[in-house]
Amino acid sequence: MQYVKLGWSGVKVSQLCLGTWYLPRLNERDEYGVHKVDVNTTIKIMRRAYDEGINCIDTANRYHGAMAPVDLNHVGNSEKVVGEFLKTVDRESIVLATKVRGQMAPWPNGEGLSRKHIRWQIKESLRRLGLEYVDLYQIHAPDPDTPKIETLRTLNYLVEDGLVNYIGESNHPAHDIVEFMELADKHNLEPFTTMQEVYNVLSRDIERDKIPVAKRYGMAILAYSPLAQGVLTGKYVDFNTKKWTTPSDSRAAISSGLQGYFNDRNLKILLELNEIAKSKGATLSQVSLAWLISMQERFGVNIIPIIGVSRMEHLEDNLGALNVKLSQDDLKRIDEVLKTQ
């Protein structure tokens, strides 16, 4: 396993982080008709990842693991599952990240980035996780109703009180991140260590504005959907007919947002990337992850892909990406593929 620094901090995280938005699920459903998470299989996968050196786990207070979007009857489930795994390892060997912002209750202060909501939810997350502190606490999305300085001061309090080690942001526009960081500097408050954003070979918007911000402030990038929610594994493509296909047990069955990837442009890119992968003796997903990791050198920032794993073989395949070395010629070929589509 390779390890990189978490932004400007001294803490080291594995080059791959294990995500918990989509977990192994059972055919069994709960009283609301929602599939249950297969906790036993999830813990086995997490343990294998841990044994292979993955020390970073990312979750959020709203995640369920087998449902999207998540209703208020099911929020917090992923944190509970992660908590079960954490009982089996030394807590200090794990860098645990979670998030706050989304709706957790029906009342007016049941969501947001106010002092009241953040102080309530950090305690709830710690209870679900069975921890005394989290390593990285991230604001999950913007809250236009709360002044940024209130959010920053509250997060700073959590750090000073020992409930949180580092803070980060997710899904904020670049100008918001800059404003947060400048406020932190002006008022001597804890700055963000990370930004968590969508980033993969098909979705590169953050290269335009957010990666420059990350480099400017020394932030690491936690790249979620590094395989475009499974699209870059190739499982949605019939490479014989060169057409899209949707397995019934895939996350496409629970995520309407995934449908946006199914277009002619992306199909052409996947067909080309698959040829590159075959020439490297690798899988499409391994080349896609290796490309993302290689962007660290191009942009001068640490990039940690957050992998979502619902089967053990998915984990094995993703780990194999660390052994795939893309040459400058490979990267130029991929750049040409992306430019022509």
N, C-alpha and C positions, 0 to 999 in steps of 0.2 A: 504494500500500500504506500502511496505517496501522500505527504501531508503538506499543507500550505497554511500560511498565517491568515487569521480571520481579520482581514483589513489591517488597520494601523495597530491592532492589539498584538499581544505576545502569544495569544492562545493559538494552538495548532489544531486544524481539523483535517480529516481525511479528504482526499481529492474528490470523492463521491460522498454525498449526504443521502441518507435514507428518508424519503418522504412518506407521509401517512394519509394523504388525501384519498387515495384509492388502495384498499387493502383486500386480502383474500376474503371472499364472502361465501357463506353457506347458502344452500337452496332453501333452508328453513327461514321463515319470515316471522317477524314479531307481531304483536297484537295490532299494530298499525299497518301491517302488510308490507313492511320494509325488510329487505334481506338483512340477516344478521352477519356481522363480521366473524370470520373463522379465526378466533383468538389463538387457538393452538397452533395453526399453521403460520399465523402472523408471527408468533413468538419464535417458532423454529427458523423462519426466514431472518428475523432480526438477529437471532443468535448466530446464524451462519455469517451474516454480514459483519457482525461484531468480531467473530473469530478470524475473519479475513482482514480486519483492521479498520473497518468503518466505525468511526467514533462519533459521528454527527447524525443526529436524528432531528427532523423538522416536523412540527405538527402545528395545530392551531386550535383555539378554543371552540371554533364552530365546526370543525371536521367531524364527520361520522365514520367514514371509511368505506361505506357501501351505498351512499345516497348523495345525490346532488340535483338541485339545491337541497340544503338541509333545513328541515323545519325545527321549531323550538322543542319538540319532543325528542329530538335526536342529537342536538348539539352536545359537544363535549365527549362523545364516545371514543374518538381516536386518542384523546389524551388519556382516557381510562385504560385503553389497550396498551399504550406505551408505558403507562405506569406499571402494568402487570409485567412487562418485559424488564423494566428497570429493577424489579425485585430480584432478578436472577443474575445481575452483574454488579460490579463495584460502581456506585454512582459517579465517583470522581473520574472514572475512565470514559465517561460520556460527555459530549457537548450537546446539550439539549436546547432546542429552540422552539418557542411557541409564539402565538400572536394574539392581539387584542384589537377590537374595533367593531366587529360584526354584532348583530342582534343576538342577545342571549336571554332576553326576557321581554314580555309584551309591554312593560311600562315605559314611560318617557325616557328614563335614564338606563334602559336595558341595552343600550348600544352606544357607541361613540368613543371619543378620546378625551372626555372630561376627566378631571381628577377623581370624581366620584366613581365613574365607571371603571377606570383603570385600576384604582385601588381595590375595588370589589373583585374584578376579574383576575387579578394576579393571585389573589387568595383562592379563588375558585379553581384556577388552573393548577396551582400547587397542590390543592386537595385532590383533584382528579389524578394528577401525576404521582402523588405520594412523595413529593419533594419538599425540601426546605428553601430551595432557590432554583431558578432557571438560568442557564448560561446566556441565552440570547432572547430578548423580548422585543418583538417587532410590532410596529403599528401596521395593521393589515391593509388599510385603505384610508383615503382622506376623510376628514370630518370637518366640513365647512362651518359647522356650528360652534366649534371649540377653537379658541385662539391657540396658535401654535406654541406660544410661550407657556400656556397652562399645561399643555401636553408635555413639553420638554421638562418643565419643573417637576411634574409628577413622576416622569420616568427617572429623572435625576434623583428624586427622593427614594425610589425603589432601589437604585444602585447603592446609594449611601446607607440604606437600611439593610442591605445584604440579601434582598429578595431577588435581585437581578444582577448579573455580571456585566453584560453588554446590551446595547440597544440597537435596533435597526429599523428600517422602513421597508414597506412593500406596496407596490402599485400606486405610488405617488408620481405626479408629473415632475419633470426635472427641476422646474423653477421652484416647486414646493420644497424639494430636497435641499436646494441651495439656500432657501430662506431658513429652513430648520438649522442647517449647519452654521449659517452666519449668526443666527440668534444664539446658538449654543456657544459659539466663540465669544460673542459680545457679552454674554451674561455668565461666562465661566461655568457652563452646564455640560453634562455628558453629551458628546457628539455621537452620531450614528456610526456604527462599525461596519454595517452591511446594508446592502439594498437587495431585496428579493424581487425578481422580475421574470417575466416570461422571456426565455431566450433559447432559441434553437436554430438550426440551419434554415428553417422555413419562416421563422419569425425573428427578424433582426432589427426591429425598430429601436431597441435600446442603444444600438451602435451610434445612432445619430445624435442623441443628446444625453442619455443617462450614463453611458460608459465614460464619456469625458468628465461628468460630474464625479463619478466614482474615483477616477484617477486623480482628479483635483484634490479630493478630500481624503484619499487613502482608504476608501471603502472596498470591501470585498463584495463580489456579486454572487448571491445564491440564485442559480438559474433554475427556475421551476419550469415544468413541461419541457425538459431538454430533449425528449423524444416526441414532442408534439402530441402528448397524451396517447402515445403508442403508435402514431402514424408513421414515425421514423423507424419502427421495427419492421415495417413492411407487411404487417398482418392484415392491413386493410386493402392490400393490392394483390390481385391475381397477376403474377408476372408472366404467365403464359398468354392470357388474353389482353394484358395491359389495361385492366379496368379496376375500378374500386370495388371492394366487397366489404361487408360488415358482419363479423362473427357475432352470434347472439350473446355470447358470454363476455364480450369486451366492454370496456368502459364507454364505448360509443352508445351502448344501450342505456346508460344512465346520465350521459352528458350531452346536452343539446349543443353546447359550445364547440364540441369536437367537429360538428358538421362543416364548419367554416374551412377546415383543411381540405375537404374533398372537392378539389377543383382541378381543371386541366393543367394549370401551371405547376401545382405541387406534384401531380402525377408524373409529369415529365421529369421533374427534378429527382423524384424517388427512383425512377427507372434508370437514370444516369448514375445516381449514387450507388445503386445496387450493383451496377457494373464495376464501379470503382472498388466496392467492398469485395467482390469476387476476385478481383485482380490482387487484392491484399490478403486473400485467404481469411477474410473476416466477415462478420455479419453487417447488415445495413445499420443496425442500432449501434454496433461497436464503432463503426466509422463516424456516425453522427455524433457520438459522445466524444470520440477522439478529436474531431474537428472543434467541438466546443471547448475542450480543454486546451487545445492548441491556440485558441484565441487569446489566452493569457499572455503569451509572448508578443502577439501582434499589438495588443492594446495596453500592456503594462499594468494590468490589474489581475488579482486572483479571482478565478471563476470556479465555483464549486457547483456542479450539476446536482440537482436533487432528483434522485431516481425513485420512481414509484414501482413497487414490485408486488405482484399478486400471486406469483408462482416462483418456486425455487429456481427453476430453469431461467426465469427472467433475470434473477440476481446473478446467476453464473455467467450469463451472456453479458450483462452490464459490466461485471468485474473484468471480463476479458478485454474491455475497451482500454484498460490501463496498459495493456501490452501491445496495442496497435500504435505504431509510430508512422505518422503521416509525413512524408517528405515534402520539401518545398514544391516539387513537381506535382505531388498529389493535391496540395493546397491550391496551387494555381489552376489545376484542372477543375477543382470544386468551385473556385471563384468564377471560372468561365461558364460553368453550368448554371450558376446562380445569376450571372449577368445576362445570359441569353434568354432567361425565362421571365 
